[in-house]
Amino acid sequence: MAAHHKIIILDDEPDLVELYKDLLSRLPSQPEVHAATSGARALALLEAEPFSLLLTDLNMPGMDGFQVLTLVRRRFPGLRTVVMSSLSDEQYRSRAYAMGIDLFLEKPRTQQEIQVFSDCIESLLEREEQGGFRGVQSKSLSDLIQLECLSLNSSVLKITNRSVEARIWINDGNVIDSEVGDLKGAEAFKTIMGWKTGNFEMLPADGARERTIFESYQGLLLDTAQALDEAQGAADQAAAEGTAPASALSPITRCKGVEYVLKIDAADPKKLDAWGVENPEKVAAWVHQTMQTLRTLGEKLVAGPLNQVECLGLQRHVAMLSRPDAELCVGLQRSLSHEEIRETMKDVATKWGS
């Protein structure tokens, strides 16, 4: 049975508190949301009963967010914490992460930002506790990467494992480079991701860092997980841990900029194979309906068979391929240009046909 989560929202603006309370109450996990407009009230609630998560503003009169976080870390070390602030200063952000928060989010203003905010909180609530990296409580390094990228953040992750120091550069939610010892790029990333423990520190973004990694962070994490499994010779161990077998879509996930892939049986849309898709059944239904509509339109216009569709979006781009026996939907990074999308889809089509 899924855990019933309880959340405290701390902000000195009552209207915002009610807005966040309504927003988070409608998350898929349906958490129980409590509100506090002062640090003293939030601490009193935490003393009275157990909670899963505290969301706090930083700039508040009296006891500010940093003071609250300091007390929370001492009294409730197992509590997950998220900062939501209108202060985008990197020093505030680095200081908050150094105090052990799980996530730093700017207060959402647009509908897109509200969706990202909601997705981040839901992901944090659903994530099982994994131990290892100090600086972000109860998180594996994979968790850290996913949370930073999902939040579309720009930062440098400094990780120290005993005497070895490594760095991972993230820009606008994309992993662009990594370095450990003499290794750089994707090879360094795979080495770093093999670490189980270490110390973690969030550094300001480095906009001058040259990009050497062009694969999506989902693809990087999938490749790393598969490489570690192969290195351990752990087919039986993976099954015991519930690790999913490598998908037949894996070659496509390595194409430049691919974030998710969904293959649908043309005869029965309920038969599908998905990677990186949160709601594959809903996406599959949308893809099938869209392709059917466009085929009908193409027939009326005598435009010939429908082979490929490309859609440009604010959060990500989507492209779809069609063949008699199946349909393929590919989610692409929003940073890709139209020309790069075309090149990626040529690569996708080749790998799908092989």
GICORCOR-V235980 format. One record per residue. N is the residue number from 1. OMEGA is omega as a letter, one per 40 degrees, with the letter a starting at -180 (none if undefined). NEAR is the number of other C-alpha atoms within 12 Angstrom. Layout:
BEGIN
n | omega | near
N | OMEGA | NEAR
N | OMEGA | NEAR
END
This chain:
BEGIN
n | omega | near
1 | a | 4
2 | i | 12
3 | i | 15
4 | a | 18
5 | i | 29
6 | a | 28
7 | i | 38
8 | i | 41
9 | a | 47
10 | i | 45
11 | a | 39
12 | i | 28
13 | a | 21
14 | a | 16
15 | i | 16
16 | i | 24
17 | i | 28
18 | i | 22
19 | i | 21
20 | a | 34
21 | i | 28
22 | a | 20
23 | a | 26
24 | i | 34
25 | a | 26
26 | i | 19
27 | i | 27
28 | a | 19
29 | i | 25
30 | i | 23
31 | i | 28
32 | a | 26
33 | i | 31
34 | a | 32
35 | i | 36
36 | i | 32
37 | i | 32
38 | i | 30
39 | a | 35
40 | i | 25
41 | i | 21
42 | i | 35
43 | i | 34
44 | i | 23
45 | a | 27
46 | i | 32
47 | a | 16
48 | a | 10
49 | a | 16
50 | i | 24
51 | i | 32
52 | a | 33
53 | i | 40
54 | i | 44
55 | a | 45
56 | i | 47
57 | i | 41
58 | a | 37
59 | a | 26
60 | i | 24
61 | a | 18
62 | i | 15
63 | a | 25
64 | a | 25
65 | i | 39
66 | i | 33
67 | i | 25
68 | a | 38
69 | i | 37
70 | i | 24
71 | i | 23
72 | a | 33
73 | i | 27
74 | a | 15
75 | a | 16
76 | a | 24
77 | a | 24
78 | a | 24
79 | i | 35
80 | a | 39
81 | i | 42
82 | i | 42
83 | i | 42
84 | a | 39
85 | i | 32
86 | i | 20
87 | a | 21
88 | a | 22
89 | a | 18
90 | i | 23
91 | i | 17
92 | a | 28
93 | a | 35
94 | i | 30
95 | i | 25
96 | i | 38
97 | i | 35
98 | i | 29
99 | i | 34
100 | i | 35
101 | i | 44
102 | a | 46
103 | i | 44
104 | a | 48
105 | i | 42
106 | i | 30
107 | a | 31
108 | i | 25
109 | a | 18
110 | i | 12
111 | i | 14
112 | i | 18
113 | i | 20
114 | i | 23
115 | i | 22
116 | i | 27
117 | a | 34
118 | a | 31
119 | a | 28
120 | a | 35
121 | i | 42
122 | i | 29
123 | i | 25
124 | i | 39
125 | a | 35
126 | a | 23
127 | i | 27
128 | a | 18
129 | i | 20
130 | a | 18
131 | i | 23
132 | a | 26
133 | i | 32
134 | a | 29
135 | i | 35
136 | a | 44
137 | i | 37
138 | a | 30
139 | i | 32
140 | i | 31
141 | i | 41
142 | i | 34
143 | a | 31
144 | a | 46
145 | a | 43
146 | a | 33
147 | i | 38
148 | a | 37
149 | i | 35
150 | i | 38
151 | a | 36
152 | a | 31
153 | i | 34
154 | a | 34
155 | i | 39
156 | i | 37
157 | i | 42
158 | a | 34
159 | i | 38
160 | i | 28
161 | a | 25
162 | a | 13
163 | a | 11
164 | a | 19
165 | i | 25
166 | i | 33
167 | i | 39
168 | a | 49
169 | i | 42
170 | a | 42
171 | i | 34
172 | i | 24
173 | i | 31
174 | i | 41
175 | a | 44
176 | a | 39
177 | i | 37
178 | a | 39
179 | i | 33
180 | a | 29
181 | i | 18
182 | a | 13
183 | i | 20
184 | i | 24
185 | a | 29
186 | i | 31
187 | i | 24
188 | a | 28
189 | a | 41
190 | i | 33
191 | a | 34
192 | a | 39
193 | i | 38
194 | i | 26
195 | a | 29
196 | a | 24
197 | i | 26
198 | i | 29
199 | a | 30
200 | i | 38
201 | i | 32
202 | i | 40
203 | i | 28
204 | a | 27
205 | i | 28
206 | a | 23
207 | a | 16
208 | a | 15
209 | i | 22
210 | a | 17
211 | i | 22
212 | i | 23
213 | a | 31
214 | i | 32
215 | i | 34
216 | a | 40
217 | i | 46
218 | i | 37
219 | i | 38
220 | a | 40
221 | i | 33
222 | i | 34
223 | a | 30
224 | i | 28
225 | i | 29
226 | i | 26
227 | i | 22
228 | i | 24
229 | a | 23
230 | a | 17
231 | a | 15
232 | a | 14
233 | a | 13
234 | i | 19
235 | i | 20
236 | i | 15
237 | i | 16
238 | i | 20
239 | a | 14
240 | a | 11
241 | i | 12
242 | i | 11
243 | a | 18
244 | i | 19
245 | i | 22
246 | a | 23
247 | i | 22
248 | i | 19
249 | a | 32
250 | i | 30
251 | a | 26
252 | a | 40
253 | a | 40
254 | i | 33
255 | a | 38
256 | i | 36
257 | a | 40
258 | i | 43
259 | i | 43
260 | i | 41
261 | i | 44
262 | i | 44
263 | a | 40
264 | i | 36
265 | a | 24
266 | a | 24
267 | a | 14
268 | a | 16
269 | i | 27
270 | i | 23
271 | a | 20
272 | i | 32
273 | a | 28
274 | i | 34
275 | i | 33
276 | a | 31
277 | a | 23
278 | a | 18
279 | a | 17
280 | a | 26
281 | i | 21
282 | i | 18
283 | i | 32
284 | i | 33
285 | i | 25
286 | a | 21
287 | a | 37
288 | i | 33
289 | a | 18
290 | a | 25
291 | i | 32
292 | a | 21
293 | a | 16
294 | i | 24
295 | i | 23
296 | i | 17
297 | i | 16
298 | i | 16
299 | i | 14
300 | a | 12
301 | a | 12
302 | a | 12
303 | a | 13
304 | a | 14
305 | i | 21
306 | a | 25
307 | a | 23
308 | i | 27
309 | i | 27
310 | a | 30
311 | i | 26
312 | a | 22
313 | a | 18
314 | a | 16
315 | i | 24
316 | i | 27
317 | a | 30
318 | i | 34
319 | a | 38
320 | i | 40
321 | a | 37
322 | i | 31
323 | a | 23
324 | a | 14
325 | a | 17
326 | i | 28
327 | a | 42
328 | i | 42
329 | a | 47
330 | i | 46
331 | a | 44
332 | i | 45
333 | a | 39
334 | a | 26
335 | a | 29
336 | i | 30
337 | i | 20
338 | i | 20
339 | i | 13
340 | i | 22
341 | i | 33
342 | a | 27
343 | i | 20
344 | a | 33
345 | i | 38
346 | i | 22
347 | i | 23
348 | a | 34
349 | i | 28
350 | a | 15
351 | i | 19
352 | a | 28
353 | a | 19
354 | none | 11
END
